[in-house]
């Protein structure tokens, strides 16, 4: 069975409702979910390296922006350079910080991790393949 890139992306960023809409200048990010099987079909240790990768991953998908994200806090006008990221884009976030929680993936024995950061705490936009960037373990 061949896994397509779209399948790999769907596994890494499963369609799950975070259950929260960010307030103010905050940004809701879904952290990439670690792979459960290798390309050859070998099951990866779920409670060892997989857990470590999950908590060390700094790549995420922007889910939602608060109404004041990327705006001047004094006059609420958009920043001159515009939004740094938009919903659906992939970004790099800090390993520590933010408010993290997990939501069970429907129909699976796994969960997706979400985190809310302040807009200023988003490190950068992923311009390459978000699946190719590995966590430092």
GUKOLMAR-407336 format. One record per atom (N, C-alpha, C): residue number from 1; residue in one letter; atom name; x, y, z. Coordinates in Angstrom, 2 decimals. Each point is the difference from the previous one (the first is absolute). Example, Ala and Ser with C-alpha at 12.3 -4.5 7.8 and 13.67 -1.06 7.14 Angstrom:
2
+-----+--------+-------+---------+---------+---------+
! num ! residu ! atome !      c1 !      c2 !      c3 !
+-----+--------+-------+---------+---------+---------+
!   1 !      A !     N !   13.19 !   -5.69 !    7.80 !
!   1 !      A !    CA !   -0.89 !    1.19 !    0.00 !
!   1 !      A !     C !    0.90 !    1.20 !    0.00 !
!   2 !      S !     N !   -0.35 !    1.05 !   -0.72 !
!   2 !      S !    CA !    0.82 !    1.19 !    0.06 !
!   2 !      S !     C !   -0.77 !    1.09 !    0.73 !
+-----+--------+-------+---------+---------+---------+
% end
This chain:
137
+-----+--------+-------+---------+---------+---------+
! num ! residu ! atome !      c1 !      c2 !      c3 !
+-----+--------+-------+---------+---------+---------+
!   1 !      X !     N !    0.84 !   -1.17 !    0.00 !
!   1 !      X !    CA !   -0.84 !    1.17 !    0.00 !
!   1 !      X !     C !    0.89 !    1.24 !    0.00 !
!   2 !      X !     N !   -0.16 !    0.84 !   -0.98 !
!   2 !      X !    CA !    0.79 !    1.20 !   -0.14 !
!   2 !      X !     C !   -0.69 !    1.17 !    0.69 !
!   3 !      X !     N !    0.75 !    0.73 !    0.79 !
!   3 !      X !    CA !   -0.54 !    1.17 !    0.67 !
!   3 !      X !     C !    0.32 !    1.23 !   -0.84 !
!   4 !      X !     N !   -1.01 !    0.77 !   -0.30 !
!   4 !      X !    CA !    0.21 !    1.22 !   -0.77 !
!   4 !      X !     C !    0.40 !    1.13 !    0.95 !
!   5 !      X !     N !    0.48 !    1.07 !   -0.60 !
!   5 !      X !    CA !    0.37 !    1.18 !    0.79 !
!   5 !      X !     C !   -1.23 !    0.54 !    0.73 !
!   6 !      X !     N !   -1.14 !   -0.01 !   -0.66 !
!   6 !      X !    CA !   -1.24 !    0.49 !    0.62 !
!   6 !      X !     C !   -0.37 !   -0.86 !    1.21 !
!   7 !      X !     N !    0.18 !   -1.33 !   -0.11 !
!   7 !      X !    CA !   -0.27 !   -0.90 !    1.12 !
!   7 !      X !     C !    0.95 !    0.31 !    1.17 !
!   8 !      X !     N !    1.27 !    0.22 !   -0.32 !
!   8 !      X !    CA !    0.99 !    0.31 !    1.04 !
!   8 !      X !     C !   -0.34 !    1.32 !    0.69 !
!   9 !      X !     N !   -0.45 !    0.99 !   -0.77 !
!   9 !      X !    CA !   -0.38 !    1.29 !    0.58 !
!   9 !      X !     C !   -1.25 !   -0.16 !    0.88 !
!  10 !      X !     N !   -0.95 !   -0.81 !   -0.44 !
!  10 !      X !    CA !   -1.22 !   -0.24 !    0.78 !
!  10 !      X !     C !    0.32 !   -0.73 !    1.31 !
!  11 !      X !     N !    1.01 !   -0.87 !   -0.03 !
!  11 !      X !    CA !    0.42 !   -0.69 !    1.22 !
!  11 !      X !     C !    0.73 !    0.96 !    0.93 !
!  12 !      X !     N !    0.81 !    0.87 !   -0.56 !
!  12 !      X !    CA !    0.77 !    0.95 !    0.80 !
!  12 !      X !     C !   -0.87 !    1.11 !    0.59 !
!  13 !      X !     N !   -1.01 !    0.41 !   -0.75 !
!  13 !      X !    CA !   -0.90 !    1.07 !    0.44 !
!  13 !      X !     C !   -1.45 !   -0.47 !   -0.17 !
!  14 !      X !     N !   -0.45 !   -0.94 !    0.85 !
!  14 !      X !    CA !   -1.35 !   -0.55 !   -0.16 !
!  14 !      X !     C !   -1.06 !    1.07 !    0.21 !
!  15 !      X !     N !   -1.12 !   -0.17 !   -0.67 !
!  15 !      X !    CA !   -1.12 !    0.94 !    0.12 !
!  15 !      X !     C !   -0.68 !   -0.21 !    1.35 !
!  16 !      X !     N !    0.32 !    0.87 !    0.95 !
!  16 !      X !    CA !   -0.53 !   -0.09 !    1.35 !
!  16 !      X !     C !   -0.41 !    1.40 !    0.44 !
!  17 !      X !     N !   -1.14 !    0.11 !    0.66 !
!  17 !      X !    CA !   -0.44 !    1.29 !    0.53 !
!  17 !      X !     C !    0.72 !    0.24 !    1.32 !
!  18 !      X !     N !    0.75 !    1.09 !    0.08 !
!  18 !      X !    CA !    0.75 !    0.33 !    1.21 !
!  18 !      X !     C !   -0.93 !    0.38 !    1.15 !
!  19 !      X !     N !   -1.21 !    0.43 !   -0.33 !
!  19 !      X !    CA !   -0.96 !    0.37 !    1.03 !
!  19 !      X !     C !    0.21 !    1.38 !    0.58 !
!  20 !      X !     N !    0.88 !    0.79 !   -0.62 !
!  20 !      X !    CA !    0.31 !    1.34 !    0.52 !
!  20 !      X !     C !    0.23 !    0.95 !   -1.17 !
!  21 !      X !     N !   -0.50 !    1.21 !    0.13 !
!  21 !      X !    CA !    0.29 !    1.09 !   -0.94 !
!  21 !      X !     C !    0.86 !    1.00 !    0.77 !
!  22 !      X !     N !    1.17 !    0.38 !   -0.51 !
!  22 !      X !    CA !    0.88 !    0.90 !    0.76 !
!  22 !      X !     C !   -0.56 !    1.41 !    0.14 !
!  23 !      X !     N !    0.24 !    0.61 !    1.16 !
!  23 !      X !    CA !   -0.35 !    1.39 !    0.26 !
!  23 !      X !     C !    1.17 !    0.91 !   -0.39 !
!  24 !      X !     N !   -0.28 !    1.28 !   -0.12 !
!  24 !      X !    CA !    1.01 !    1.03 !   -0.14 !
!  24 !      X !     C !    1.03 !   -0.27 !   -1.08 !
!  25 !      X !     N !    1.26 !    0.12 !    0.39 !
!  25 !      X !    CA !    1.11 !   -0.11 !   -0.95 !
!  25 !      X !     C !    0.60 !   -1.40 !   -0.03 !
!  26 !      X !     N !   -0.77 !   -0.98 !    0.37 !
!  26 !      X !    CA !    0.53 !   -1.37 !    0.06 !
!  26 !      X !     C !   -0.25 !   -0.78 !   -1.29 !
!  27 !      X !     N !    0.84 !   -1.03 !   -0.19 !
!  27 !      X !    CA !   -0.06 !   -0.84 !   -1.19 !
!  27 !      X !     C !   -0.11 !   -1.46 !    0.44 !
!  28 !      X !     N !   -0.98 !   -0.71 !   -0.54 !
!  28 !      X !    CA !   -0.21 !   -1.41 !    0.30 !
!  28 !      X !     C !    0.74 !   -0.85 !   -1.02 !
!  29 !      X !     N !    0.87 !   -0.89 !    0.50 !
!  29 !      X !    CA !    0.85 !   -0.84 !   -0.83 !
!  29 !      X !     C !   -0.26 !   -1.47 !    0.33 !
!  30 !      X !     N !   -0.09 !   -0.85 !   -1.03 !
!  30 !      X !    CA !   -0.04 !   -1.45 !    0.20 !
!  30 !      X !     C !    1.41 !   -0.52 !   -0.22 !
!  31 !      X !     N !    0.57 !   -0.63 !    1.01 !
!  31 !      X !    CA !    1.36 !   -0.55 !   -0.09 !
!  31 !      X !     C !   -0.04 !   -1.29 !   -0.81 !
!  32 !      X !     N !    1.02 !   -0.20 !   -0.82 !
!  32 !      X !    CA !    0.08 !   -1.20 !   -0.84 !
!  32 !      X !     C !   -0.02 !   -1.26 !    0.87 !
!  33 !      X !     N !   -0.85 !   -0.94 !   -0.35 !
!  33 !      X !    CA !   -0.11 !   -1.28 !    0.70 !
!  33 !      X !     C !    1.08 !   -0.94 !   -0.54 !
!  34 !      X !     N !    0.76 !   -0.66 !    0.89 !
!  34 !      X !    CA !    1.05 !   -0.92 !   -0.47 !
!  34 !      X !     C !   -0.58 !   -1.19 !   -0.76 !
!  35 !      X !     N !    0.81 !   -0.55 !   -0.92 !
!  35 !      X !    CA !   -0.40 !   -1.18 !   -0.77 !
!  35 !      X !     C !   -0.09 !   -1.21 !    0.92 !
!  36 !      X !     N !   -0.94 !   -0.89 !   -0.32 !
!  36 !      X !    CA !   -0.19 !   -1.23 !    0.77 !
!  36 !      X !     C !    0.69 !   -1.19 !   -0.65 !
!  37 !      X !     N !    0.23 !    0.10 !   -1.34 !
!  37 !      X !    CA !    0.65 !   -1.09 !   -0.73 !
!  37 !      X !     C !    1.09 !    0.58 !   -0.90 !
!  38 !      X !     N !    1.04 !   -0.78 !   -0.20 !
!  38 !      X !    CA !    1.06 !    0.40 !   -0.93 !
!  38 !      X !     C !   -0.50 !   -0.20 !   -1.43 !
!  39 !      X !     N !    0.76 !    0.49 !   -0.96 !
!  39 !      X !    CA !   -0.37 !   -0.17 !   -1.41 !
!  39 !      X !     C !   -0.12 !   -1.48 !   -0.37 !
!  40 !      X !     N !    0.75 !   -0.87 !    0.69 !
!  40 !      X !    CA !   -0.05 !   -1.43 !   -0.27 !
!  40 !      X !     C !   -1.09 !   -0.73 !    0.77 !
!  41 !      X !     N !   -0.79 !    0.73 !    0.79 !
!  41 !      X !    CA !   -1.11 !   -0.61 !    0.73 !
!  41 !      X !     C !    0.32 !   -0.45 !    1.41 !
!  42 !      X !     N !    1.21 !    0.31 !    0.48 !
!  42 !      X !    CA !    0.38 !   -0.39 !    1.35 !
!  42 !      X !     C !   -0.63 !    0.98 !    0.99 !
!  43 !      X !     N !   -0.63 !   -0.53 !    1.04 !
!  43 !      X !    CA !   -0.63 !    0.85 !    1.02 !
!  43 !      X !     C !    1.09 !    0.65 !    0.84 !
!  44 !      X !     N !   -0.10 !    1.31 !    0.14 !
!  44 !      X !    CA !    0.96 !    0.77 !    0.78 !
!  44 !      X !     C !   -0.43 !   -0.02 !    1.46 !
!  45 !      X !     N !    0.98 !   -0.12 !    0.90 !
!  45 !      X !    CA !   -0.25 !   -0.05 !    1.44 !
!  45 !      X !     C !   -0.84 !    1.20 !    0.44 !
!  46 !      X !     N !   -1.24 !   -0.26 !    0.35 !
!  46 !      X !    CA !   -0.94 !    1.07 !    0.33 !
!  46 !      X !     C !    0.35 !    0.68 !    1.31 !
!  47 !      X !     N !    0.48 !   -0.71 !    0.99 !
!  47 !      X !    CA !    0.21 !    0.61 !    1.31 !
!  47 !      X !     C !    1.43 !    0.47 !    0.24 !
!  48 !      X !     N !    0.88 !   -0.19 !   -0.95 !
!  48 !      X !    CA !    1.38 !    0.43 !    0.16 !
!  48 !      X !     C !    0.32 !    1.17 !   -0.88 !
!  49 !      X !     N !    0.62 !   -0.29 !   -1.13 !
!  49 !      X !    CA !    0.44 !    1.06 !   -0.91 !
!  49 !      X !     C !   -1.16 !    0.82 !   -0.55 !
!  50 !      X !     N !   -1.15 !   -0.63 !   -0.17 !
!  50 !      X !    CA !   -1.16 !    0.71 !   -0.53 !
!  50 !      X !     C !   -0.46 !    1.09 !    0.96 !
!  51 !      X !     N !   -0.06 !   -0.31 !    1.29 !
!  51 !      X !    CA !   -0.39 !    0.99 !    1.00 !
!  51 !      X !     C !    1.03 !    1.13 !    0.06 !
!  52 !      X !     N !    1.27 !   -0.36 !   -0.07 !
!  52 !      X !    CA !    1.06 !    1.02 !    0.02 !
!  52 !      X !     C !   -0.12 !    0.91 !   -1.21 !
!  53 !      X !     N !   -0.23 !   -0.58 !   -1.18 !
!  53 !      X !    CA !   -0.14 !    0.83 !   -1.20 !
!  53 !      X !     C !   -1.21 !    0.91 !    0.10 !
!  54 !      X !     N !   -1.10 !   -0.52 !    0.54 !
!  54 !      X !    CA !   -1.21 !    0.81 !    0.11 !
!  54 !      X !     C !    0.25 !    1.25 !    0.83 !
!  55 !      X !     N !    0.69 !   -0.15 !    1.12 !
!  55 !      X !    CA !    0.22 !    1.14 !    0.89 !
!  55 !      X !     C !    1.14 !    0.89 !   -0.47 !
!  56 !      X !     N !    0.85 !   -0.48 !   -0.89 !
!  56 !      X !    CA !    1.11 !    0.81 !   -0.52 !
!  56 !      X !     C !   -0.30 !    0.66 !   -1.34 !
!  57 !      X !     N !   -1.08 !   -0.40 !   -0.65 !
!  57 !      X !    CA !   -0.31 !    0.53 !   -1.32 !
!  57 !      X !     C !   -0.32 !    1.48 !    0.07 !
!  58 !      X !     N !    0.59 !    0.74 !   -0.91 !
!  58 !      X !    CA !   -0.19 !    1.45 !   -0.05 !
!  58 !      X !     C !   -0.66 !    0.43 !   -1.31 !
!  59 !      X !     N !   -0.56 !   -0.94 !   -0.73 !
!  59 !      X !    CA !   -0.67 !    0.30 !   -1.26 !
!  59 !      X !     C !   -1.49 !   -0.17 !    0.21 !
!  60 !      X !     N !   -0.76 !    0.98 !   -0.46 !
!  60 !      X !    CA !   -1.44 !   -0.07 !    0.17 !
!  60 !      X !     C !   -0.75 !    0.64 !   -1.15 !
!  61 !      X !     N !   -1.28 !   -0.22 !    0.00 !
!  61 !      X !    CA !   -0.90 !    0.56 !   -1.02 !
!  61 !      X !     C !   -0.87 !    1.06 !    0.69 !
!  62 !      X !     N !   -0.07 !    1.17 !   -0.60 !
!  62 !      X !    CA !   -0.82 !    1.07 !    0.55 !
!  62 !      X !     C !   -1.47 !   -0.38 !   -0.19 !
!  63 !      X !     N !   -0.74 !   -0.02 !    1.10 !
!  63 !      X !    CA !   -1.41 !   -0.36 !   -0.03 !
!  63 !      X !     C !   -0.87 !    1.25 !    0.01 !
!  64 !      X !     N !    0.31 !    0.95 !    0.87 !
!  64 !      X !    CA !   -0.82 !    1.21 !    0.11 !
!  64 !      X !     C !    0.81 !    1.14 !    0.59 !
!  65 !      X !     N !   -0.42 !    1.21 !   -0.33 !
!  65 !      X !    CA !    0.62 !    1.22 !    0.54 !
!  65 !      X !     C !   -1.03 !    0.72 !    0.85 !
!  66 !      X !     N !    0.46 !    0.57 !    1.12 !
!  66 !      X !    CA !   -0.87 !    0.85 !    0.79 !
!  66 !      X !     C !   -0.29 !    1.29 !   -0.77 !
!  67 !      X !     N !   -1.04 !    0.74 !    0.36 !
!  67 !      X !    CA !   -0.39 !    1.19 !   -0.75 !
!  67 !      X !     C !    1.03 !    1.12 !    0.00 !
!  68 !      X !     N !    0.92 !    0.01 !    0.94 !
!  68 !      X !    CA !    1.02 !    1.05 !    0.07 !
!  68 !      X !     C !    1.38 !   -0.49 !   -0.43 !
!  69 !      X !     N !    0.10 !   -1.22 !   -0.48 !
!  69 !      X !    CA !    1.31 !   -0.53 !   -0.41 !
!  69 !      X !     C !    0.56 !    0.82 !   -1.14 !
!  70 !      X !     N !    1.26 !    0.34 !    0.10 !
!  70 !      X !    CA !    0.76 !    0.75 !   -1.00 !
!  70 !      X !     C !   -0.58 !    1.40 !   -0.23 !
!  71 !      X !     N !   -0.48 !    0.61 !    1.08 !
!  71 !      X !    CA !   -0.51 !    1.37 !   -0.06 !
!  71 !      X !     C !    0.66 !    0.84 !    1.08 !
!  72 !      X !     N !    0.11 !    1.30 !   -0.25 !
!  72 !      X !    CA !    0.54 !    0.94 !    0.97 !
!  72 !      X !     C !   -0.93 !    0.03 !    1.20 !
!  73 !      X !     N !    0.54 !   -0.17 !    1.19 !
!  73 !      X !    CA !   -0.83 !   -0.08 !    1.20 !
!  73 !      X !     C !   -0.60 !    1.35 !    0.39 !
!  74 !      X !     N !    0.56 !    1.10 !   -0.51 !
!  74 !      X !    CA !   -0.51 !    1.33 !    0.35 !
!  74 !      X !     C !   -1.18 !    0.42 !   -0.87 !
!  75 !      X !     N !    0.10 !   -0.20 !   -1.31 !
!  75 !      X !    CA !   -1.07 !    0.47 !   -0.89 !
!  75 !      X !     C !   -0.71 !   -1.14 !   -0.75 !
!  76 !      X !     N !    0.42 !   -1.24 !    0.23 !
!  76 !      X !    CA !   -0.60 !   -1.20 !   -0.59 !
!  76 !      X !     C !    0.12 !   -0.06 !   -1.52 !
!  77 !      X !     N !    0.89 !    0.80 !   -0.57 !
!  77 !      X !    CA !    0.24 !   -0.07 !   -1.44 !
!  77 !      X !     C !    0.97 !   -1.14 !   -0.29 !
!  78 !      X !     N !   -0.15 !   -0.66 !   -1.15 !
!  78 !      X !    CA !    0.92 !   -1.10 !   -0.34 !
!  78 !      X !     C !    1.45 !    0.48 !   -0.05 !
!  79 !      X !     N !    0.91 !   -0.89 !    0.35 !
!  79 !      X !    CA !    1.42 !    0.32 !   -0.07 !
!  79 !      X !     C !    0.36 !    0.37 !   -1.44 !
!  80 !      X !     N !    0.95 !    0.91 !   -0.19 !
!  80 !      X !    CA !    0.39 !    0.41 !   -1.37 !
!  80 !      X !     C !    0.43 !   -1.18 !   -0.87 !
!  81 !      X !     N !    0.66 !   -1.01 !    0.59 !
!  81 !      X !    CA !    0.44 !   -1.17 !   -0.77 !
!  81 !      X !     C !   -1.10 !   -1.05 !   -0.14 !
!  82 !      X !     N !   -1.15 !    0.24 !    0.59 !
!  82 !      X !    CA !   -1.12 !   -0.93 !   -0.10 !
!  82 !      X !     C !    0.11 !   -1.16 !    0.97 !
!  83 !      X !     N !   -0.87 !   -0.97 !   -0.17 !
!  83 !      X !    CA !    0.02 !   -1.19 !    0.85 !
!  83 !      X !     C !    1.22 !   -0.84 !   -0.31 !
!  84 !      X !     N !    0.63 !   -0.50 !    1.04 !
!  84 !      X !    CA !    1.18 !   -0.85 !   -0.19 !
!  84 !      X !     C !   -0.40 !   -1.39 !   -0.47 !
!  85 !      X !     N !   -1.20 !   -0.42 !    0.34 !
!  85 !      X !    CA !   -0.48 !   -1.31 !   -0.42 !
!  85 !      X !     C !   -1.52 !    0.03 !   -0.04 !
!  86 !      X !     N !   -0.55 !   -0.96 !   -0.72 !
!  86 !      X !    CA !   -1.45 !   -0.12 !   -0.15 !
!  86 !      X !     C !   -0.42 !   -1.43 !    0.29 !
!  87 !      X !     N !   -1.29 !   -0.19 !    0.26 !
!  87 !      X !    CA !   -0.52 !   -1.34 !    0.25 !
!  87 !      X !     C !    0.34 !   -0.91 !   -1.19 !
!  88 !      X !     N !    0.45 !   -1.20 !    0.31 !
!  88 !      X !    CA !    0.37 !   -0.98 !   -1.02 !
!  88 !      X !     C !    1.49 !   -0.03 !   -0.30 !
!  89 !      X !     N !    0.73 !    1.04 !    0.38 !
!  89 !      X !    CA !    1.45 !    0.03 !   -0.25 !
!  89 !      X !     C !    0.74 !   -0.73 !    1.11 !
!  90 !      X !     N !    1.23 !   -0.41 !   -0.29 !
!  90 !      X !    CA !    0.83 !   -0.71 !    0.97 !
!  90 !      X !     C !    1.06 !    0.95 !    0.54 !
!  91 !      X !     N !    0.22 !   -0.09 !    1.32 !
!  91 !      X !    CA !    0.93 !    0.90 !    0.66 !
!  91 !      X !     C !    0.89 !   -0.78 !    0.97 !
!  92 !      X !     N !    1.07 !    0.66 !    0.40 !
!  92 !      X !    CA !    0.86 !   -0.52 !    1.06 !
!  92 !      X !     C !   -0.32 !    0.79 !    1.25 !
!  93 !      X !     N !   -0.16 !   -0.72 !    1.10 !
!  93 !      X !    CA !   -0.34 !    0.63 !    1.26 !
!  93 !      X !     C !    1.03 !   -0.39 !    1.05 !
!  94 !      X !     N !   -0.02 !    0.71 !    1.11 !
!  94 !      X !    CA !    0.93 !   -0.28 !    1.09 !
!  94 !      X !     C !   -0.32 !   -1.37 !    0.62 !
!  95 !      X !     N !    1.06 !   -0.68 !    0.41 !
!  95 !      X !    CA !   -0.16 !   -1.31 !    0.63 !
!  95 !      X !     C !   -0.69 !    0.15 !    1.35 !
!  96 !      X !     N !    0.32 !    1.05 !    0.70 !
!  96 !      X !    CA !   -0.61 !    0.27 !    1.30 !
!  96 !      X !     C !   -0.87 !    1.24 !   -0.12 !
!  97 !      X !     N !   -0.97 !    0.11 !    0.84 !
!  97 !      X !    CA !   -0.88 !    1.16 !   -0.02 !
!  97 !      X !     C !   -1.33 !   -0.35 !   -0.63 !
!  98 !      X !     N !   -0.87 !    0.96 !    0.02 !
!  98 !      X !    CA !   -1.33 !   -0.22 !   -0.52 !
!  98 !      X !     C !   -0.82 !   -0.86 !    0.95 !
!  99 !      X !     N !   -1.26 !   -0.13 !   -0.30 !
!  99 !      X !    CA !   -0.92 !   -0.81 !    0.78 !
!  99 !      X !     C !   -0.32 !   -1.24 !   -0.82 !
! 100 !      X !     N !    0.45 !   -1.18 !    0.45 !
! 100 !      X !    CA !   -0.14 !   -1.24 !   -0.76 !
! 100 !      X !     C !   -1.06 !   -0.92 !    0.59 !
! 101 !      X !     N !   -0.71 !   -0.69 !   -0.89 !
! 101 !      X !    CA !   -0.96 !   -1.01 !    0.42 !
! 101 !      X !     C !   -0.18 !   -1.00 !   -1.14 !
! 102 !      X !     N !   -0.60 !   -1.14 !    0.32 !
! 102 !      X !    CA !   -0.24 !   -1.04 !   -0.99 !
! 102 !      X !     C !   -1.49 !   -0.26 !   -0.15 !
! 103 !      X !     N !   -0.40 !   -0.38 !   -1.21 !
! 103 !      X !    CA !   -1.38 !   -0.35 !   -0.31 !
! 103 !      X !     C !    0.02 !   -1.36 !   -0.68 !
! 104 !      X !     N !   -0.85 !   -0.91 !    0.46 !
! 104 !      X !    CA !   -0.06 !   -1.34 !   -0.59 !
! 104 !      X !     C !   -0.41 !    0.08 !   -1.46 !
! 105 !      X !     N !    0.68 !   -0.78 !   -0.83 !
! 105 !      X !    CA !   -0.33 !   -0.09 !   -1.42 !
! 105 !      X !     C !   -1.16 !   -0.99 !   -0.12 !
! 106 !      X !     N !   -1.13 !    0.44 !   -0.55 !
! 106 !      X !    CA !   -1.17 !   -0.89 !   -0.09 !
! 106 !      X !     C !    0.33 !   -1.29 !   -0.76 !
! 107 !      X !     N !   -0.40 !   -1.13 !    0.59 !
! 107 !      X !    CA !    0.19 !   -1.29 !   -0.64 !
! 107 !      X !     C !    1.40 !   -0.57 !    0.12 !
! 108 !      X !     N !    0.89 !    0.67 !    0.73 !
! 108 !      X !    CA !    1.37 !   -0.49 !    0.14 !
! 108 !      X !     C !    0.39 !   -0.01 !    1.47 !
! 109 !      X !     N !    1.02 !   -0.78 !    0.29 !
! 109 !      X !    CA !    0.53 !   -0.06 !    1.36 !
! 109 !      X !     C !    1.18 !    0.95 !    0.11 !
! 110 !      X !     N !   -0.22 !    1.24 !   -0.34 !
! 110 !      X !    CA !    1.07 !    1.00 !   -0.03 !
! 110 !      X !     C !   -0.63 !    1.37 !    0.20 !
! 111 !      X !     N !    0.85 !    0.98 !    0.21 !
! 111 !      X !    CA !   -0.49 !    1.36 !    0.17 !
! 111 !      X !     C !    0.85 !    0.99 !   -0.78 !
! 112 !      X !     N !   -0.59 !    1.14 !   -0.31 !
! 112 !      X !    CA !    0.70 !    1.09 !   -0.69 !
! 112 !      X !     C !    0.33 !    1.06 !    1.04 !
! 113 !      X !     N !    1.18 !    0.60 !   -0.13 !
! 113 !      X !    CA !    0.42 !    1.03 !    0.94 !
! 113 !      X !     C !   -0.23 !    1.38 !   -0.60 !
! 114 !      X !     N !   -0.51 !    0.90 !    0.82 !
! 114 !      X !    CA !   -0.21 !    1.39 !   -0.38 !
! 114 !      X !     C !    0.72 !    0.90 !    0.97 !
! 115 !      X !     N !    0.33 !    1.20 !   -0.46 !
! 115 !      X !    CA !    0.66 !    0.98 !    0.85 !
! 115 !      X !     C !   -0.43 !    1.39 !   -0.45 !
! 116 !      X !     N !   -0.17 !    0.89 !    0.96 !
! 116 !      X !    CA !   -0.31 !    1.39 !   -0.31 !
! 116 !      X !     C !    1.22 !    0.83 !    0.37 !
! 117 !      X !     N !    0.47 !    0.81 !   -0.97 !
! 117 !      X !    CA !    1.11 !    0.92 !    0.20 !
! 117 !      X !     C !   -0.46 !    1.43 !   -0.25 !
! 118 !      X !     N !    0.71 !    0.95 !    0.58 !
! 118 !      X !    CA !   -0.18 !    1.39 !   -0.38 !
! 118 !      X !     C !    0.55 !    0.16 !   -1.41 !
! 119 !      X !     N !   -0.57 !    0.91 !   -0.77 !
! 119 !      X !    CA !    0.44 !    0.18 !   -1.39 !
! 119 !      X !     C !    1.49 !    0.30 !   -0.11 !
! 120 !      X !     N !    0.57 !    0.70 !    0.96 !
! 120 !      X !    CA !    1.43 !    0.33 !   -0.04 !
! 120 !      X !     C !    0.90 !   -1.20 !    0.26 !
! 121 !      X !     N !   -0.57 !   -1.09 !    0.51 !
! 121 !      X !    CA !    0.80 !   -1.19 !    0.34 !
! 121 !      X !     C !    0.11 !   -1.02 !   -1.12 !
! 122 !      X !     N !   -0.65 !    0.26 !   -1.14 !
! 122 !      X !    CA !    0.14 !   -0.90 !   -1.15 !
! 122 !      X !     C !    1.40 !    0.25 !   -0.58 !
! 123 !      X !     N !    0.79 !   -1.05 !   -0.12 !
! 123 !      X !    CA !    1.41 !    0.15 !   -0.40 !
! 123 !      X !     C !    0.16 !    0.26 !   -1.49 !
! 124 !      X !     N !   -0.70 !   -0.77 !   -0.83 !
! 124 !      X !    CA !    0.16 !    0.18 !   -1.44 !
! 124 !      X !     C !   -0.92 !   -0.91 !   -0.78 !
! 125 !      X !     N !   -0.15 !    0.33 !   -1.28 !
! 125 !      X !    CA !   -0.84 !   -0.78 !   -0.89 !
! 125 !      X !     C !    0.84 !   -1.11 !   -0.63 !
! 126 !      X !     N !   -0.58 !   -1.19 !   -0.09 !
! 126 !      X !    CA !    0.66 !   -1.13 !   -0.64 !
! 126 !      X !     C !   -0.20 !    0.16 !   -1.50 !
! 127 !      X !     N !    1.09 !    0.16 !   -0.74 !
! 127 !      X !    CA !   -0.10 !    0.18 !   -1.44 !
! 127 !      X !     C !    0.28 !   -1.29 !   -0.76 !
! 128 !      X !     N !    0.50 !   -1.01 !    0.71 !
! 128 !      X !    CA !    0.25 !   -1.29 !   -0.61 !
! 128 !      X !     C !   -1.04 !   -1.01 !    0.45 !
! 129 !      X !     N !    0.36 !   -1.25 !   -0.03 !
! 129 !      X !    CA !   -0.89 !   -1.10 !    0.37 !
! 129 !      X !     C !   -0.10 !   -0.09 !    1.52 !
! 130 !      X !     N !   -1.20 !    0.23 !    0.58 !
! 130 !      X !    CA !   -0.12 !   -0.07 !    1.46 !
! 130 !      X !     C !    0.21 !   -1.41 !    0.56 !
! 131 !      X !     N !   -0.04 !   -1.01 !   -0.85 !
! 131 !      X !    CA !    0.25 !   -1.37 !    0.45 !
! 131 !      X !     C !    1.49 !   -0.33 !    0.05 !
! 132 !      X !     N !    0.80 !    0.76 !   -0.71 !
! 132 !      X !    CA !    1.44 !   -0.28 !   -0.08 !
! 132 !      X !     C !    0.78 !    0.57 !    1.18 !
! 133 !      X !     N !   -0.57 !    0.94 !    0.71 !
! 133 !      X !    CA !    0.70 !    0.62 !    1.13 !
! 133 !      X !     C !   -0.17 !   -0.90 !    1.21 !
! 134 !      X !     N !    1.09 !   -0.40 !    0.59 !
! 134 !      X !    CA !   -0.02 !   -0.94 !    1.12 !
! 134 !      X !     C !    0.22 !    0.72 !    1.32 !
! 135 !      X !     N !   -0.60 !   -0.55 !    1.05 !
! 135 !      X !    CA !    0.19 !    0.53 !    1.35 !
! 135 !      X !     C !    1.40 !   -0.37 !    0.47 !
! 136 !      X !     N !    0.59 !    0.88 !    0.78 !
! 136 !      X !    CA !    1.29 !   -0.29 !    0.61 !
! 136 !      X !     C !   -0.29 !   -0.81 !    1.26 !
! 137 !      X !     N !    0.47 !   -1.25 !    0.01 !
! 137 !      X !    CA !   -0.29 !   -0.89 !    1.11 !
! 137 !      X !     C !    1.26 !   -0.28 !    0.78 !
+-----+--------+-------+---------+---------+---------+
% end
